[in-house]
Amino acid sequence: MAGFVRELERRGGPALRLEQRAAGGVGCVVWDAALVLAKFLETGACPLARREVLELGAGTGAVGIMAATLGANVTVTDLEELQELLTVNIENNKHLVTGSVRAKVLKWGEDVTEFQPPPDYILMADCIYYEELLQMDFELEEIPLDKHDEEYRSEDIHIMNIHRKQTSFPS
């Protein structure tokens, strides 16, 4: 399948080189939201070194591979048809990884017991969610635009920090 490379500059050294595909669906290209999130991770706002990270709907793996270059132990996940592209991008950038990165199939709604240990962070870029449903169990905080990377930011792309609500038990 014909492809083309997208370079993603890194502050700490050589750019990530991400293969894309000319055909094959939405997961085959690096989307702007992935660039914005990957560059946000580089700001250091989330300490990633030696953390367990799971990326859902990774597509090309841009976000997860960036996290792995920052010292995280990352599992990038997507459907079976994107595993070859993820594997190519992991291989092409393995010399930049200071943590670890692996690709696995994950179809949303299926069993996740094999994804151990539980992640410290779950990353998603260009994800559709229902705020009303999330707010039942999670607290949502939008990261202000001035905290995004100076060059890779857009008023149209929002970064959310989502935490499970603390449950209070009667004393």
mmCIF file of the C-alpha atoms, coordinates in Angstrom:
data_MODEL
# 
_entry.id   MODEL 
# 
loop_
_atom_site.group_PDB 
_atom_site.id 
_atom_site.type_symbol 
_atom_site.label_atom_id 
_atom_site.label_alt_id 
_atom_site.label_comp_id 
_atom_site.label_asym_id 
_atom_site.label_entity_id 
_atom_site.label_seq_id 
_atom_site.pdbx_PDB_ins_code 
_atom_site.Cartn_x 
_atom_site.Cartn_y 
_atom_site.Cartn_z 
_atom_site.occupancy 
_atom_site.B_iso_or_equiv 
_atom_site.pdbx_formal_charge 
_atom_site.auth_seq_id 
_atom_site.auth_comp_id 
_atom_site.auth_asym_id 
_atom_site.auth_atom_id 
_atom_site.pdbx_PDB_model_num 
ATOM 1   C CA . MET A 1 1   ? 0.000   0.000  0.000  1.00 0.00 ? 1   MET A CA 1 
ATOM 2   C CA . ALA A 1 2   ? 1.451   3.363  -1.018 1.00 0.00 ? 2   ALA A CA 1 
ATOM 3   C CA . GLY A 1 3   ? 2.284   5.643  1.865  1.00 0.00 ? 3   GLY A CA 1 
ATOM 4   C CA . PHE A 1 4   ? 3.915   8.889  2.769  1.00 0.00 ? 4   PHE A CA 1 
ATOM 5   C CA . VAL A 1 5   ? 5.866   10.020 5.828  1.00 0.00 ? 5   VAL A CA 1 
ATOM 6   C CA . ARG A 1 6   ? 4.799   12.709 8.286  1.00 0.00 ? 6   ARG A CA 1 
ATOM 7   C CA . GLU A 1 7   ? 7.613   14.113 10.401 1.00 0.00 ? 7   GLU A CA 1 
ATOM 8   C CA . LEU A 1 8   ? 6.805   15.283 13.909 1.00 0.00 ? 8   LEU A CA 1 
ATOM 9   C CA . GLU A 1 9   ? 9.501   17.528 15.328 1.00 0.00 ? 9   GLU A CA 1 
ATOM 10  C CA . ARG A 1 10  ? 10.649  16.791 18.869 1.00 0.00 ? 10  ARG A CA 1 
ATOM 11  C CA . ARG A 1 11  ? 12.267  19.210 21.296 1.00 0.00 ? 11  ARG A CA 1 
ATOM 12  C CA . GLY A 1 12  ? 14.718  16.606 22.514 1.00 0.00 ? 12  GLY A CA 1 
ATOM 13  C CA . GLY A 1 13  ? 16.223  15.390 19.271 1.00 0.00 ? 13  GLY A CA 1 
ATOM 14  C CA . PRO A 1 14  ? 15.376  13.925 15.874 1.00 0.00 ? 14  PRO A CA 1 
ATOM 15  C CA . ALA A 1 15  ? 11.812  14.079 14.586 1.00 0.00 ? 15  ALA A CA 1 
ATOM 16  C CA . LEU A 1 16  ? 9.440   11.132 14.730 1.00 0.00 ? 16  LEU A CA 1 
ATOM 17  C CA . ARG A 1 17  ? 8.946   9.676  11.262 1.00 0.00 ? 17  ARG A CA 1 
ATOM 18  C CA . LEU A 1 18  ? 5.395   8.395  10.914 1.00 0.00 ? 18  LEU A CA 1 
ATOM 19  C CA . GLU A 1 19  ? 4.275   6.338  7.946  1.00 0.00 ? 19  GLU A CA 1 
ATOM 20  C CA . GLN A 1 20  ? 0.799   7.125  6.699  1.00 0.00 ? 20  GLN A CA 1 
ATOM 21  C CA . ARG A 1 21  ? -1.303  5.378  4.081  1.00 0.00 ? 21  ARG A CA 1 
ATOM 22  C CA . ALA A 1 22  ? -2.973  6.934  1.064  1.00 0.00 ? 22  ALA A CA 1 
ATOM 23  C CA . ALA A 1 23  ? -5.978  4.648  1.535  1.00 0.00 ? 23  ALA A CA 1 
ATOM 24  C CA . GLY A 1 24  ? -7.416  2.582  4.336  1.00 0.00 ? 24  GLY A CA 1 
ATOM 25  C CA . GLY A 1 25  ? -9.603  4.678  6.589  1.00 0.00 ? 25  GLY A CA 1 
ATOM 26  C CA . VAL A 1 26  ? -9.339  7.319  9.283  1.00 0.00 ? 26  VAL A CA 1 
ATOM 27  C CA . GLY A 1 27  ? -6.598  5.544  11.247 1.00 0.00 ? 27  GLY A CA 1 
ATOM 28  C CA . CYS A 1 28  ? -4.088  5.733  8.416  1.00 0.00 ? 28  CYS A CA 1 
ATOM 29  C CA . VAL A 1 29  ? -3.090  9.392  8.715  1.00 0.00 ? 29  VAL A CA 1 
ATOM 30  C CA . VAL A 1 30  ? -1.729  11.637 11.451 1.00 0.00 ? 30  VAL A CA 1 
ATOM 31  C CA . TRP A 1 31  ? -4.569  13.995 12.373 1.00 0.00 ? 31  TRP A CA 1 
ATOM 32  C CA . ASP A 1 32  ? -4.063  17.518 13.746 1.00 0.00 ? 32  ASP A CA 1 
ATOM 33  C CA . ALA A 1 33  ? -5.478  16.533 17.146 1.00 0.00 ? 33  ALA A CA 1 
ATOM 34  C CA . ALA A 1 34  ? -2.796  13.828 17.454 1.00 0.00 ? 34  ALA A CA 1 
ATOM 35  C CA . LEU A 1 35  ? -0.085  16.395 16.690 1.00 0.00 ? 35  LEU A CA 1 
ATOM 36  C CA . VAL A 1 36  ? -1.483  18.821 19.281 1.00 0.00 ? 36  VAL A CA 1 
ATOM 37  C CA . LEU A 1 37  ? -1.714  16.112 21.959 1.00 0.00 ? 37  LEU A CA 1 
ATOM 38  C CA . ALA A 1 38  ? 1.746   14.686 21.187 1.00 0.00 ? 38  ALA A CA 1 
ATOM 39  C CA . LYS A 1 39  ? 3.329   18.124 21.439 1.00 0.00 ? 39  LYS A CA 1 
ATOM 40  C CA . PHE A 1 40  ? 1.374   18.847 24.644 1.00 0.00 ? 40  PHE A CA 1 
ATOM 41  C CA . LEU A 1 41  ? 2.932   15.731 26.176 1.00 0.00 ? 41  LEU A CA 1 
ATOM 42  C CA . GLU A 1 42  ? 6.351   17.190 25.388 1.00 0.00 ? 42  GLU A CA 1 
ATOM 43  C CA . THR A 1 43  ? 5.577   20.227 27.571 1.00 0.00 ? 43  THR A CA 1 
ATOM 44  C CA . GLY A 1 44  ? 5.980   17.965 30.613 1.00 0.00 ? 44  GLY A CA 1 
ATOM 45  C CA . ALA A 1 45  ? 2.532   18.750 32.019 1.00 0.00 ? 45  ALA A CA 1 
ATOM 46  C CA . CYS A 1 46  ? 2.004   14.998 32.586 1.00 0.00 ? 46  CYS A CA 1 
ATOM 47  C CA . PRO A 1 47  ? 5.007   13.174 34.067 1.00 0.00 ? 47  PRO A CA 1 
ATOM 48  C CA . LEU A 1 48  ? 5.415   10.164 31.760 1.00 0.00 ? 48  LEU A CA 1 
ATOM 49  C CA . ALA A 1 49  ? 8.778   8.644  32.685 1.00 0.00 ? 49  ALA A CA 1 
ATOM 50  C CA . ARG A 1 50  ? 8.283   5.074  33.963 1.00 0.00 ? 50  ARG A CA 1 
ATOM 51  C CA . ARG A 1 51  ? 4.487   5.432  33.761 1.00 0.00 ? 51  ARG A CA 1 
ATOM 52  C CA . GLU A 1 52  ? 2.172   2.874  32.191 1.00 0.00 ? 52  GLU A CA 1 
ATOM 53  C CA . VAL A 1 53  ? 0.290   4.445  29.274 1.00 0.00 ? 53  VAL A CA 1 
ATOM 54  C CA . LEU A 1 54  ? -2.472  3.073  27.064 1.00 0.00 ? 54  LEU A CA 1 
ATOM 55  C CA . GLU A 1 55  ? -3.430  4.827  23.839 1.00 0.00 ? 55  GLU A CA 1 
ATOM 56  C CA . LEU A 1 56  ? -6.882  4.013  22.497 1.00 0.00 ? 56  LEU A CA 1 
ATOM 57  C CA . GLY A 1 57  ? -7.571  4.285  18.766 1.00 0.00 ? 57  GLY A CA 1 
ATOM 58  C CA . ALA A 1 58  ? -3.893  4.978  18.112 1.00 0.00 ? 58  ALA A CA 1 
ATOM 59  C CA . GLY A 1 59  ? -4.059  4.942  14.306 1.00 0.00 ? 59  GLY A CA 1 
ATOM 60  C CA . THR A 1 60  ? -0.491  5.743  13.242 1.00 0.00 ? 60  THR A CA 1 
ATOM 61  C CA . GLY A 1 61  ? 0.698   5.705  16.871 1.00 0.00 ? 61  GLY A CA 1 
ATOM 62  C CA . ALA A 1 62  ? 1.913   9.318  16.859 1.00 0.00 ? 62  ALA A CA 1 
ATOM 63  C CA . VAL A 1 63  ? 0.738   10.131 20.395 1.00 0.00 ? 63  VAL A CA 1 
ATOM 64  C CA . GLY A 1 64  ? 1.797   6.854  21.991 1.00 0.00 ? 64  GLY A CA 1 
ATOM 65  C CA . ILE A 1 65  ? 5.192   6.783  20.321 1.00 0.00 ? 65  ILE A CA 1 
ATOM 66  C CA . MET A 1 66  ? 5.816   10.373 21.471 1.00 0.00 ? 66  MET A CA 1 
ATOM 67  C CA . ALA A 1 67  ? 4.920   9.278  25.023 1.00 0.00 ? 67  ALA A CA 1 
ATOM 68  C CA . ALA A 1 68  ? 7.409   6.392  24.713 1.00 0.00 ? 68  ALA A CA 1 
ATOM 69  C CA . THR A 1 69  ? 10.168  8.841  23.679 1.00 0.00 ? 69  THR A CA 1 
ATOM 70  C CA . LEU A 1 70  ? 9.405   10.647 26.943 1.00 0.00 ? 70  LEU A CA 1 
ATOM 71  C CA . GLY A 1 71  ? 10.049  7.505  29.001 1.00 0.00 ? 71  GLY A CA 1 
ATOM 72  C CA . ALA A 1 72  ? 6.576   5.965  29.247 1.00 0.00 ? 72  ALA A CA 1 
ATOM 73  C CA . ASN A 1 73  ? 5.839   2.255  28.853 1.00 0.00 ? 73  ASN A CA 1 
ATOM 74  C CA . VAL A 1 74  ? 3.165   2.460  26.191 1.00 0.00 ? 74  VAL A CA 1 
ATOM 75  C CA . THR A 1 75  ? 0.653   0.087  24.657 1.00 0.00 ? 75  THR A CA 1 
ATOM 76  C CA . VAL A 1 76  ? -0.806  1.567  21.482 1.00 0.00 ? 76  VAL A CA 1 
ATOM 77  C CA . THR A 1 77  ? -4.097  -0.037 20.521 1.00 0.00 ? 77  THR A CA 1 
ATOM 78  C CA . ASP A 1 78  ? -6.315  -0.092 17.482 1.00 0.00 ? 78  ASP A CA 1 
ATOM 79  C CA . LEU A 1 79  ? -8.182  -2.508 15.257 1.00 0.00 ? 79  LEU A CA 1 
ATOM 80  C CA . GLU A 1 80  ? -6.504  -5.479 13.545 1.00 0.00 ? 80  GLU A CA 1 
ATOM 81  C CA . GLU A 1 81  ? -6.283  -3.680 10.202 1.00 0.00 ? 81  GLU A CA 1 
ATOM 82  C CA . LEU A 1 82  ? -4.037  -0.965 11.698 1.00 0.00 ? 82  LEU A CA 1 
ATOM 83  C CA . GLN A 1 83  ? -1.549  -3.270 13.444 1.00 0.00 ? 83  GLN A CA 1 
ATOM 84  C CA . GLU A 1 84  ? 0.839   -3.413 10.478 1.00 0.00 ? 84  GLU A CA 1 
ATOM 85  C CA . LEU A 1 85  ? 1.010   0.403  10.294 1.00 0.00 ? 85  LEU A CA 1 
ATOM 86  C CA . LEU A 1 86  ? 1.522   0.662  14.061 1.00 0.00 ? 86  LEU A CA 1 
ATOM 87  C CA . THR A 1 87  ? 4.290   -1.944 13.910 1.00 0.00 ? 87  THR A CA 1 
ATOM 88  C CA . VAL A 1 88  ? 6.046   -0.105 11.053 1.00 0.00 ? 88  VAL A CA 1 
ATOM 89  C CA . ASN A 1 89  ? 5.928   3.195  12.975 1.00 0.00 ? 89  ASN A CA 1 
ATOM 90  C CA . ILE A 1 90  ? 7.173   1.605  16.198 1.00 0.00 ? 90  ILE A CA 1 
ATOM 91  C CA . GLU A 1 91  ? 10.054  0.003  14.298 1.00 0.00 ? 91  GLU A CA 1 
ATOM 92  C CA . ASN A 1 92  ? 10.913  3.244  12.447 1.00 0.00 ? 92  ASN A CA 1 
ATOM 93  C CA . ASN A 1 93  ? 11.125  5.201  15.710 1.00 0.00 ? 93  ASN A CA 1 
ATOM 94  C CA . LYS A 1 94  ? 12.438  2.603  18.192 1.00 0.00 ? 94  LYS A CA 1 
ATOM 95  C CA . HIS A 1 95  ? 15.844  4.327  18.337 1.00 0.00 ? 95  HIS A CA 1 
ATOM 96  C CA . LEU A 1 96  ? 14.115  7.379  19.883 1.00 0.00 ? 96  LEU A CA 1 
ATOM 97  C CA . VAL A 1 97  ? 12.165  5.454  22.547 1.00 0.00 ? 97  VAL A CA 1 
ATOM 98  C CA . THR A 1 98  ? 13.446  5.760  26.127 1.00 0.00 ? 98  THR A CA 1 
ATOM 99  C CA . GLY A 1 99  ? 10.538  3.826  27.638 1.00 0.00 ? 99  GLY A CA 1 
ATOM 100 C CA . SER A 1 100 ? 8.878   1.011  25.721 1.00 0.00 ? 100 SER A CA 1 
ATOM 101 C CA . VAL A 1 101 ? 6.133   0.698  23.132 1.00 0.00 ? 101 VAL A CA 1 
ATOM 102 C CA . ARG A 1 102 ? 4.104   -2.209 21.789 1.00 0.00 ? 102 ARG A CA 1 
ATOM 103 C CA . ALA A 1 103 ? 1.018   -2.513 19.615 1.00 0.00 ? 103 ALA A CA 1 
ATOM 104 C CA . LYS A 1 104 ? -2.035  -4.613 20.475 1.00 0.00 ? 104 LYS A CA 1 
ATOM 105 C CA . VAL A 1 105 ? -5.481  -5.134 19.025 1.00 0.00 ? 105 VAL A CA 1 
ATOM 106 C CA . LEU A 1 106 ? -8.284  -3.590 21.043 1.00 0.00 ? 106 LEU A CA 1 
ATOM 107 C CA . LYS A 1 107 ? -11.827 -3.328 19.838 1.00 0.00 ? 107 LYS A CA 1 
ATOM 108 C CA . TRP A 1 108 ? -13.786 -1.015 22.104 1.00 0.00 ? 108 TRP A CA 1 
ATOM 109 C CA . GLY A 1 109 ? -16.298 -2.821 24.270 1.00 0.00 ? 109 GLY A CA 1 
ATOM 110 C CA . GLU A 1 110 ? -14.338 -6.088 24.331 1.00 0.00 ? 110 GLU A CA 1 
ATOM 111 C CA . ASP A 1 111 ? -12.472 -7.711 27.244 1.00 0.00 ? 111 ASP A CA 1 
ATOM 112 C CA . VAL A 1 112 ? -9.526  -5.682 28.559 1.00 0.00 ? 112 VAL A CA 1 
ATOM 113 C CA . THR A 1 113 ? -8.242  -8.014 31.300 1.00 0.00 ? 113 THR A CA 1 
ATOM 114 C CA . GLU A 1 114 ? -5.028  -8.724 29.351 1.00 0.00 ? 114 GLU A CA 1 
ATOM 115 C CA . PHE A 1 115 ? -4.065  -5.034 29.506 1.00 0.00 ? 115 PHE A CA 1 
ATOM 116 C CA . GLN A 1 116 ? -2.068  -5.203 32.703 1.00 0.00 ? 116 GLN A CA 1 
ATOM 117 C CA . PRO A 1 117 ? -0.796  -3.448 34.705 1.00 0.00 ? 117 PRO A CA 1 
ATOM 118 C CA . PRO A 1 118 ? -3.587  -0.864 34.763 1.00 0.00 ? 118 PRO A CA 1 
ATOM 119 C CA . PRO A 1 119 ? -2.424  2.319  33.016 1.00 0.00 ? 119 PRO A CA 1 
ATOM 120 C CA . ASP A 1 120 ? -1.480  5.497  34.822 1.00 0.00 ? 120 ASP A CA 1 
ATOM 121 C CA . TYR A 1 121 ? -2.687  7.423  31.771 1.00 0.00 ? 121 TYR A CA 1 
ATOM 122 C CA . ILE A 1 122 ? -5.090  6.651  28.943 1.00 0.00 ? 122 ILE A CA 1 
ATOM 123 C CA . LEU A 1 123 ? -4.513  8.807  25.873 1.00 0.00 ? 123 LEU A CA 1 
ATOM 124 C CA . MET A 1 124 ? -6.989  9.448  23.062 1.00 0.00 ? 124 MET A CA 1 
ATOM 125 C CA . ALA A 1 125 ? -6.843  11.922 20.192 1.00 0.00 ? 125 ALA A CA 1 
ATOM 126 C CA . ASP A 1 126 ? -9.840  12.849 18.036 1.00 0.00 ? 126 ASP A CA 1 
ATOM 127 C CA . CYS A 1 127 ? -12.125 10.820 20.255 1.00 0.00 ? 127 CYS A CA 1 
ATOM 128 C CA . ILE A 1 128 ? -15.885 11.207 20.266 1.00 0.00 ? 128 ILE A CA 1 
ATOM 129 C CA . TYR A 1 129 ? -17.409 11.159 23.733 1.00 0.00 ? 129 TYR A CA 1 
ATOM 130 C CA . TYR A 1 130 ? -20.619 12.151 25.441 1.00 0.00 ? 130 TYR A CA 1 
ATOM 131 C CA . GLU A 1 131 ? -19.846 14.769 28.068 1.00 0.00 ? 131 GLU A CA 1 
ATOM 132 C CA . GLU A 1 132 ? -23.136 14.190 29.926 1.00 0.00 ? 132 GLU A CA 1 
ATOM 133 C CA . LEU A 1 133 ? -22.316 10.473 30.360 1.00 0.00 ? 133 LEU A CA 1 
ATOM 134 C CA . LEU A 1 134 ? -18.693 11.092 31.310 1.00 0.00 ? 134 LEU A CA 1 
ATOM 135 C CA . GLN A 1 135 ? -19.673 13.620 33.976 1.00 0.00 ? 135 GLN A CA 1 
ATOM 136 C CA . MET A 1 136 ? -21.578 10.927 35.854 1.00 0.00 ? 136 MET A CA 1 
ATOM 137 C CA . ASP A 1 137 ? -18.352 9.188  36.905 1.00 0.00 ? 137 ASP A CA 1 
ATOM 138 C CA . PHE A 1 138 ? -15.553 11.536 35.880 1.00 0.00 ? 138 PHE A CA 1 
ATOM 139 C CA . GLU A 1 139 ? -14.385 15.086 36.435 1.00 0.00 ? 139 GLU A CA 1 
ATOM 140 C CA . LEU A 1 140 ? -13.533 16.922 33.215 1.00 0.00 ? 140 LEU A CA 1 
ATOM 141 C CA . GLU A 1 141 ? -11.007 19.730 33.119 1.00 0.00 ? 141 GLU A CA 1 
ATOM 142 C CA . GLU A 1 142 ? -10.103 21.524 29.916 1.00 0.00 ? 142 GLU A CA 1 
ATOM 143 C CA . ILE A 1 143 ? -6.416  22.402 29.621 1.00 0.00 ? 143 ILE A CA 1 
ATOM 144 C CA . PRO A 1 144 ? -6.175  26.124 28.795 1.00 0.00 ? 144 PRO A CA 1 
ATOM 145 C CA . LEU A 1 145 ? -4.827  26.953 25.350 1.00 0.00 ? 145 LEU A CA 1 
ATOM 146 C CA . ASP A 1 146 ? -1.832  28.799 26.837 1.00 0.00 ? 146 ASP A CA 1 
ATOM 147 C CA . LYS A 1 147 ? -0.663  25.469 28.349 1.00 0.00 ? 147 LYS A CA 1 
ATOM 148 C CA . HIS A 1 148 ? -0.544  23.815 24.897 1.00 0.00 ? 148 HIS A CA 1 
ATOM 149 C CA . ASP A 1 149 ? 2.646   23.796 22.832 1.00 0.00 ? 149 ASP A CA 1 
ATOM 150 C CA . GLU A 1 150 ? 3.177   27.296 21.376 1.00 0.00 ? 150 GLU A CA 1 
ATOM 151 C CA . GLU A 1 151 ? 3.505   26.109 17.780 1.00 0.00 ? 151 GLU A CA 1 
ATOM 152 C CA . TYR A 1 152 ? 1.120   23.143 17.863 1.00 0.00 ? 152 TYR A CA 1 
ATOM 153 C CA . ARG A 1 153 ? -2.125  24.573 19.184 1.00 0.00 ? 153 ARG A CA 1 
ATOM 154 C CA . SER A 1 154 ? -5.505  25.413 17.782 1.00 0.00 ? 154 SER A CA 1 
ATOM 155 C CA . GLU A 1 155 ? -8.615  26.976 19.254 1.00 0.00 ? 155 GLU A CA 1 
ATOM 156 C CA . ASP A 1 156 ? -10.537 24.187 17.499 1.00 0.00 ? 156 ASP A CA 1 
ATOM 157 C CA . ILE A 1 157 ? -8.655  21.387 19.301 1.00 0.00 ? 157 ILE A CA 1 
ATOM 158 C CA . HIS A 1 158 ? -9.319  20.880 22.997 1.00 0.00 ? 158 HIS A CA 1 
ATOM 159 C CA . ILE A 1 159 ? -7.231  18.878 25.434 1.00 0.00 ? 159 ILE A CA 1 
ATOM 160 C CA . MET A 1 160 ? -9.185  17.417 28.315 1.00 0.00 ? 160 MET A CA 1 
ATOM 161 C CA . ASN A 1 161 ? -7.852  16.005 31.567 1.00 0.00 ? 161 ASN A CA 1 
ATOM 162 C CA . ILE A 1 162 ? -10.391 13.454 32.772 1.00 0.00 ? 162 ILE A CA 1 
ATOM 163 C CA . HIS A 1 163 ? -10.216 11.898 36.257 1.00 0.00 ? 163 HIS A CA 1 
ATOM 164 C CA . ARG A 1 164 ? -12.452 9.331  37.883 1.00 0.00 ? 164 ARG A CA 1 
ATOM 165 C CA . LYS A 1 165 ? -14.516 11.023 40.583 1.00 0.00 ? 165 LYS A CA 1 
ATOM 166 C CA . GLN A 1 166 ? -13.441 10.261 44.116 1.00 0.00 ? 166 GLN A CA 1 
ATOM 167 C CA . THR A 1 167 ? -15.992 8.109  45.870 1.00 0.00 ? 167 THR A CA 1 
ATOM 168 C CA . SER A 1 168 ? -16.695 9.014  49.443 1.00 0.00 ? 168 SER A CA 1 
ATOM 169 C CA . PHE A 1 169 ? -17.529 6.243  51.850 1.00 0.00 ? 169 PHE A CA 1 
ATOM 170 C CA . PRO A 1 170 ? -19.582 6.844  54.981 1.00 0.00 ? 170 PRO A CA 1 
ATOM 171 C CA . SER A 1 171 ? -17.421 6.951  58.098 1.00 0.00 ? 171 SER A CA 1 
# 
